């Protein structure tokens, strides 16, 4: 076996071009960056043991490895490596593998085309520890044979694979790292050491209290350390459950009474029962606030299923088990959660109102019970948003004309679901074992309607509760039954996105939407308790088809309103190059006024097995320091520097929003997180007639947040 890897220096001119085989050529940067497009060819089917790694210690490169059978020692000269072309060679008699990361103009460690991401990534790690030590325990990279992983579906992978070598990844559970931050540093710096995220260890020792404003909250789940986890299996003999709109079901008294009774029974269970309402709430609290540690990771990395490609599949299975528990409690295997389809702007249907089954009082007496007896309404919500008030996705702009409200809602839904065609822009960035959650990034489905409706429902009305104990903060959101109806609609959006045949964003205009096929996505596992109180491990690969999970959504005609939404011309001239050049350079998003920045665009190059014409141009808003105690929202416009609070969303210039829901504990961090937001802009650029490489302005319009927000600038990448 021969391995050839190349890592880039801060100074590309120092990169030595080595064409010989059997070399692991690594030049020493201050912060190494491994180029993307690692092309790997296997002639060995058996497991391959590779040891080719490095760590930085006082600007010296040191590499070493154990010696499994059939592999020679990797024996560099640590001190003699300065200023030299460094070589580490590993060979076996089992076959030959040639993996080489090629240098490419404007390539970055994220596997994307970007003119400045590499330098930005180096800046990101200026405060990282320089002493990186690897425990020299056995590091194995195995060719995926299917023995312990599900089928390898890397062909046509559209995921931005952070320079990983797709079929020879170092499995995270086989890595033992000896210094804080080592693995997350190497991952974010671009080294292809990656693996599926393992399921949580549901033991008290693996869980930490979540710090709140006033107290520490114990979100730990019932102890599962004495249970033997079972692998999730599909149950083909289950009846198909049909999830229907909540505003329609609110008129069905029998359904509402049955649904309410399920929560009555759930709340009667003791808190140490994993099916109890308290335990169900704590699932979300624990895995959105960083209560559980990643298994086998000595660096105290927290498991976090928001802000990455795990967001949709984890929430899907969360709802799946919650729904099964409710149905089991009332003895109804066909019970299905209601769907709050707030995307429905047809006024007569009432879809974009809070469903009346969740309101503290009922119009037309849909329940033959006293309102105080309704478990569905026992939650803290903003009373100003009870029916018949309509959901306003354009937060901060309270139009008097409801037609304008509905139109803006449709425009935002189109940008959130229809405009993005790549899985990165829709689902989110990759999240792998050993990777700090901060280095991923949310997709459009999480950032748009999902976040906005969370806060619209809760809102910390009149600031009466310092801890925001409502739907408006992730710490407490799942303590409200409406949470599960809200997330059913978010889950439904995933099913709609996958069947759309519209591509307005790429140059060719014919790209098919696909879930990620990266093995680290498919083999990531989650831990849940089922309706029998068994501990279950489920892979993401098992979450992708709702019908195999024995549920589906009622088809809704109202979806066509936002799918086929037509944007209009703003009627304003685009800014001149001179006007764009004079835009502000202070990297601060203001809380009380719009700010505009210049965006320098780049030419795409073929990537991820796709031609340049099939890549999606994406605006990256880098390093946004999201506030942990308050909501943040900015509406984003291209080539419209005069955009303000009253600017309608139904114009070509509108490309989407960036939002963040208060997390209070900030995912276990003691400071505000830095988040990269991505917005698909290809459709807007084409509609505006903007030519290739033409510089444009990006304007951020505040949507009611409390503080200014610092960030690291804007950039372009192609997904």
Buried (B, 14 or more C-beta within 10 A) or exposed (E): BBBBBBBBBBEEEEBEEBEEEBBBBBBBBEBBBBBBBBEBEBEBEEBBBBBBBBBBEEEBBBBBBBBBEEBEEBEBEBEEBEEEBBBBBBBBEBBBBBBBBEEBEBBBBBBBBBBBBBEBBBBBBEEBEEEBBBEEEBBBBBBBEEEEBBEBBBEEBBBBBBBBBBBBBBBBBBBBBBBBBBBBBBBBBBBBBBBBBBBBBBBBEBBBBBBBBEEEBBBBBBBBEEBEBEEBEEEEEBEEBEBBBBBBBBEBBEBBBBBBBBBBBBEEBEEEBBBBBBBBBBBBBBBBBBBBBBBBBBBEBBBBBBBBBBBBBBBBBBBBBBBBBBBBBBEBBEBBBBBBBBBBBEBEBBBBBBBBBBBBEBEEEBBEBEEEEBBBBBBBBBEEBBBEBBBBBBBBBEBEEEEBBBBBBBBBBBBBBBBBBBBBBBBBBBBBBBBBBBBBBBBBBBBBBBBBBBBBBBBBBEEEBEBBBBBBBBBBBBBBBBBBBBBBBBBBBBBBBBEBEBBBBBBEBEBEBBBBBBBBBBBBBBBBBBBEEBBBBBBBBBBBEBEEBBBBBEEBEBBEBBBEBEBEEBEBEBBEEEBBEEBEEEBEBBBEEBBBBBBBBBEBBBBBEBEBEBBBBBBBBBBBBBBBBBBBBBBBBBBBBEBBBEBBBBBBBBBBBBBBBBBBBBBBBEEBBBBBBBBBBBBBBBBBEBEEEBBBBBBBBBBBBEBBBBBBBBBBBBB
